[in-house]
């Protein structure tokens, strides 16, 4: 669940994704917000218009269904026409089970349930111009634009492609859009990248946290508290959900949003491993940035030690013949001779010509940025 984007942020997200946008009139304030709330939003819903030249109709609506009928119309050539923004008459009522699945980014039910949720309040609606008769084709430019707009909204909200559904998946009353939604979600997922967005456990409500409660969610949260260092656990809790010690306070929706466990957090991470929660994921990304420099520092310190050893060996090898060939040098402290020779060879090794001639494991290396 998320707060809807501002109209400016929405338009910027589309353009950043490479969408060709045409703005119509006062689209950014043209909506049905006066008759009901818009938000929090859970996903993107796709439709087909079942007609042609649909921009004007989707903007103004019909006598029995006031416009706007969507936030944007996607034309055959891939142009995205912005006709409204906010609550629009596009989704109608739909399945509670589908709504729950979209919010949790889990697999949709095989068939929608009873209409019980106001979809106009919780989805961005996009109309795709097509007759919807199974014969009217969707040009690739149009499908690419559908992929782009869905990915733009998902990327901005941090959603996976699981937050993109078709009207026909929302309610048994509808058959649109007339293309495969599974195929479109695959395209959107590919555009968003191969790294899946973790599905976090939704806040179960304050009443869920009662004394003696046993649940995999409690177990996962216990591990999260250990990982964050903000609970009274030292280890655990164990996989059965039995408590080792008590947590000081019960989490609220705000703290849950910061440290929610993932749906796959079913076992405690080994030392140094991320458990997949928001906190650990943030730390992991920060640690990955440090790892490269730490590895470089270790490698560079080893290289410097080898260079020093190599220089000393060369200095000794050079000094011994000098001492043997020139008896006068024997009166000088041997240490001073070695230091002078080592200094000379060090300077020699620092010249570009000699540096390039050295083995790769002895060369200096620039620090990574």
C-alpha positions in Angstrom: 0.0 0.0 0.0 1.3 3.4 -0.9 0.3 7.1 -1.1 -0.5 8.0 -4.7 2.1 9.8 -6.7 1.6 13.5 -7.4 0.5 14.3 -10.9 3.9 15.9 -11.5 5.8 12.8 -10.2 3.6 10.5 -12.2 4.3 12.4 -15.5 8.0 12.5 -14.6 8.1 8.7 -14.0 6.5 8.0 -17.4 9.0 10.2 -19.2 11.9 8.8 -17.3 10.8 5.3 -18.6 10.8 6.6 -22.2 7.1 7.0 -22.6 5.8 9.4 -25.3 3.2 11.6 -23.4 0.5 13.9 -24.7 -1.3 16.0 -22.0 -5.0 16.8 -22.5 -6.5 19.9 -20.8 -6.6 20.0 -17.1 -5.8 16.3 -16.8 -3.8 16.6 -13.6 -6.8 17.8 -11.6 -9.6 16.1 -13.6 -10.8 13.2 -11.4 -13.6 11.7 -9.3 -12.1 12.5 -6.0 -15.2 14.5 -5.0 -17.2 11.2 -4.7 -14.6 9.1 -2.9 -11.1 8.7 -1.8 -8.1 7.8 -4.0 -5.5 5.9 -2.1 -3.7 4.2 -0.6 -2.9 2.6 -3.9 -1.9 -1.1 -4.3 -1.2 -1.5 -8.0 -1.8 -0.9 -11.7 -5.0 -2.1 -13.6 -5.0 -2.6 -17.3 -8.1 -2.4 -19.6 -9.0 -2.4 -23.3 -11.4 0.4 -24.6 -13.5 -1.9 -26.7 -13.6 0.9 -29.3 -11.6 3.3 -31.4 -10.6 7.0 -31.1 -11.1 6.5 -27.4 -9.2 9.5 -25.9 -12.2 11.9 -25.8 -14.6 9.2 -24.5 -12.2 8.2 -21.7 -11.7 11.9 -20.8 -15.4 12.9 -20.7 -17.1 9.6 -20.0 -20.7 8.5 -20.9 -24.1 9.7 -19.7 -24.2 6.7 -17.3 -20.6 6.8 -16.4 -18.9 10.2 -15.9 -15.3 10.6 -16.9 -12.4 10.3 -16.5 -12.5 6.6 -17.1 -8.8 6.2 -16.6 -5.6 8.2 -16.0 -4.3 7.5 -19.4 -5.2 6.0 -22.8 -2.5 4.0 -24.6 -2.9 4.4 -28.4 -2.0 1.9 -31.1 1.2 3.9 -31.9 2.3 3.7 -28.3 1.5 7.3 -27.5 0.2 7.7 -23.9 -2.6 10.3 -23.6 -3.0 11.7 -20.1 -6.7 12.4 -19.6 -7.2 12.5 -15.8 -5.4 11.9 -12.6 -6.7 10.6 -9.2 -9.8 8.5 -8.6 -11.3 7.5 -12.0 -14.2 5.3 -13.1 -12.2 2.4 -14.4 -12.2 -0.6 -12.0 -15.4 -0.8 -10.1 -15.8 -3.3 -7.3 -13.7 -6.4 -7.3 -12.4 -9.4 -5.3 -11.0 -9.0 -1.8 -8.8 -12.1 -2.4 -7.3 -10.4 -5.5 -6.8 -7.2 -3.6 -5.0 -9.0 -0.8 -2.8 -10.9 -3.3 -1.8 -7.7 -5.1 -1.0 -5.9 -1.8 1.2 -8.8 -0.7 2.7 -9.4 -4.2 1.7 -13.0 -4.1 0.1 -15.3 -6.7 -3.4 -14.2 -7.8 -6.4 -16.5 -7.2 -7.3 -18.6 -10.2 -10.7 -16.9 -10.3 -11.8 -13.6 -8.7 -14.1 -13.9 -5.7 -17.2 -11.8 -4.8 -17.0 -8.1 -5.6 -16.3 -6.5 -2.3 -13.5 -3.8 -2.7 -13.6 -0.4 -4.4 -11.0 -0.7 -7.1 -11.3 2.9 -8.2 -9.8 3.9 -4.8 -6.8 1.6 -5.0 -5.5 1.3 -8.6 -4.0 3.4 -11.3 -6.2 2.7 -14.3 -4.9 2.6 -17.9 -7.1 2.0 -21.0 -5.5 0.4 -24.0 -7.2 1.2 -27.3 -8.4 -2.1 -28.8 -11.8 -3.5 -30.0 -11.3 -6.4 -27.6 -12.8 -8.9 -30.1 -9.8 -11.1 -30.3 -9.2 -10.1 -33.9 -8.0 -6.5 -33.4 -4.2 -6.7 -33.0 -2.1 -5.0 -30.4 0.9 -3.5 -32.3 4.3 -4.0 -30.6 4.7 -0.3 -30.1 1.5 -0.3 -28.1 2.5 -3.3 -26.0 5.9 -1.8 -25.4 4.1 1.4 -24.1 1.9 -0.7 -21.8 5.1 -2.3 -20.4 6.7 1.0 -20.0 3.8 2.7 -18.1 3.3 -0.2 -15.8 7.0 -0.4 -15.1 7.2 3.3 -14.5 4.6 3.2 -11.8 6.0 0.0 -10.2 9.5 1.3 -10.2 8.6 4.6 -8.6 6.6 2.8 -5.8 9.2 0.0 -5.4 6.7 -2.6 -6.5 7.3 -5.8 -8.4 5.4 -6.8 -11.5 3.0 -8.7 -9.3 1.3 -5.4 -8.6 0.1 -5.2 -12.3 -3.3 -6.9 -13.0 -6.0 -6.9 -15.7 -9.6 -5.9 -15.2 -10.6 -9.5 -16.0 -8.4 -10.7 -13.0 -10.2 -8.2 -10.7 -13.8 -9.3 -11.3 -15.8 -12.0 -13.1 -17.8 -9.2 -14.7 -15.0 -8.3 -17.2 -12.9 -9.8 -19.9 -10.4 -7.1 -20.5 -7.7 -6.8 -21.6 -7.8 -9.3 -24.4 -4.1 -10.3 -24.1 -2.3 -12.5 -21.7 -1.7 -10.8 -18.4 0.9 -13.4 -17.4 2.9 -12.5 -20.5 2.6 -8.8 -19.8 3.8 -9.2 -16.2 6.8 -11.1 -17.5 7.6 -8.2 -19.8 7.2 -5.7 -16.9 9.4 -7.9 -14.6 12.1 -8.0 -17.3 12.0 -4.2 -17.6 12.2 -3.7 -13.8 15.2 -6.1 -13.7 16.0 -9.7 -12.7 16.3 -8.9 -9.0 12.9 -9.7 -7.4 11.4 -7.1 -5.0 11.0 -8.8 -1.6 7.5 -9.4 -0.5 7.2 -8.2 3.0 4.7 -9.4 5.6 1.9 -6.8 5.9 1.3 -5.4 9.4 -1.1 -8.0 11.0 -2.7 -5.4 13.3 -2.1 -4.6 16.9 -4.6 -7.3 18.1 -2.4 -10.0 16.6 0.3 -9.5 19.2 -1.0 -11.3 22.2 0.8 -13.1 25.0 1.5 -16.7 24.0 0.9 -16.1 20.3 2.7 -18.7 18.1 3.3 -17.9 14.5 6.0 -18.0 11.8 5.5 -14.2 11.6 6.5 -13.9 15.3 9.5 -16.1 14.7 10.6 -14.0 11.8 10.1 -10.8 13.7 12.2 -12.2 16.6 15.0 -12.8 14.2 14.6 -9.3 12.8 14.9 -7.9 16.3 18.1 -9.9 16.9 19.5 -8.7 13.6 18.7 -5.1 14.3 20.0 -5.3 17.9 16.8 -3.7 19.2 15.2 -6.6 21.1 16.1 -8.5 24.2 17.0 -11.7 22.4 20.6 -12.8 22.1 19.7 -15.6 19.7 16.5 -17.0 18.3 13.6 -17.4 18.7 13.6 -21.0 17.8 11.7 -22.2 14.7 8.7 -23.4 16.9 8.0 -19.8 17.9 8.7 -20.4 21.6 10.0 -17.2 23.2 13.4 -17.1 24.9 12.7 -13.7 26.6 10.1 -11.1 26.1 10.3 -8.1 23.7 9.9 -4.9 25.5 7.0 -3.4 23.4 4.7 -4.6 20.7 5.3 -3.3 17.2 3.0 -0.7 15.7 2.4 -0.1 12.0 5.2 2.5 11.8 7.9 0.3 13.3 6.6 -2.7 11.3 7.1 -0.8 8.1 10.7 -0.2 9.0 11.6 -3.7 10.1 9.0 -6.1 8.6 10.2 -9.6 7.9 9.9 -11.0 4.4 7.5 -13.8 3.6 10.5 -16.1 3.0 12.3 -15.3 6.3 11.7 -18.8 7.6 15.1 -19.5 9.2 17.7 -17.5 11.0 20.5 -16.3 8.8 24.0 -17.5 9.4 26.5 -15.1 10.8 27.1 -12.3 8.3 24.1 -13.2 6.1 21.1 -11.0 5.4 17.7 -12.3 6.6 16.0 -10.4 3.8 14.2 -7.8 5.9 14.2 -4.1 4.9 16.9 -3.3 7.6 19.2 -6.1 6.5 18.7 -5.3 2.8 19.7 -1.7 3.4 22.8 -2.7 5.5 23.7 -5.3 2.8 23.7 -2.8 0.1 25.9 -0.4 2.2 28.2 -3.3 3.1 28.6 -4.2 -0.6 29.9 -0.7 -1.2 32.6 -1.1 1.5 33.6 -4.6 0.6 35.3 -3.6 -2.6 37.5 -1.0 -0.9 38.3 -3.4 2.0 39.4 -6.1 -0.4 41.5 -3.6 -2.3 43.1 -2.3 0.9 44.0 -5.8 1.9 45.4 -6.6 -1.5 47.3 -3.3 -1.7 49.0 -3.8 1.7 50.2 -7.2 0.6 51.5 -5.7 -2.6 53.4 -3.0 -0.7 55.0 -5.6 1.6 56.1 -7.6 -1.4 57.5 -4.5 -3.1 59.5 -3.6 0.0 60.9 -7.2 0.3 61.8 -7.1 -3.4 63.5 -3.7 -3.1 65.5 -4.9 -0.1 66.7 -8.0 -1.9 67.8 -5.9 -4.9 69.5 -3.5 -2.6 71.5 -6.2 -0.9 72.3 -7.9 -4.2 73.6 -4.5 -5.5 75.5 -3.5 -2.4 77.5 -6.7 -1.9 79.5 -6.4 -5.2 80.1 -2.7 -4.5 81.5 -3.6 -1.1 83.7 -6.3 -2.5 85.0 -4.2 -5.5 85.7 -1.0 -3.6 87.6 -1.6 -0.3 87.1 2.1 0.7 83.4 1.5 1.0 84.1 -1.2 3.6 84.8 1.7 6.1 81.2 3.0 5.7 78.6 1.4 7.8 77.0 -1.4 5.8 73.6 -0.2 6.9 74.1 3.2 5.3 75.1 1.6 2.0 72.1 -0.6 2.1 69.8 2.3 2.7 71.3 4.3 -0.1 70.9 1.4 -2.5 67.4 0.7 -1.4 66.5 4.4 -1.9 68.0 4.3 -5.4 66.2 1.2 -6.4 62.9 2.4 -4.9 63.1 5.6 -7.1 64.0 3.5 -10.1 61.0 1.2 -9.5 58.7 4.2 -9.3 59.5 5.3 -12.9 56.8 4.4 -15.4 59.1 2.4 -17.6 60.3 0.2 -14.7 56.8 0.0 -13.2 55.3 -1.4 -16.4 58.1 -3.9 -16.6 57.3 -5.3 -13.1 55.1 -8.4 -12.6 51.5 -7.4 -12.2 51.5 -8.5 -8.6 54.2 -5.9 -7.8 52.6 -2.9 -9.6 50.9 -0.2 -7.8 47.1 -0.1 -8.2 44.8 2.8 -8.2 42.2 2.8 -5.4 38.7 2.1 -6.7 36.2 5.0 -6.5 
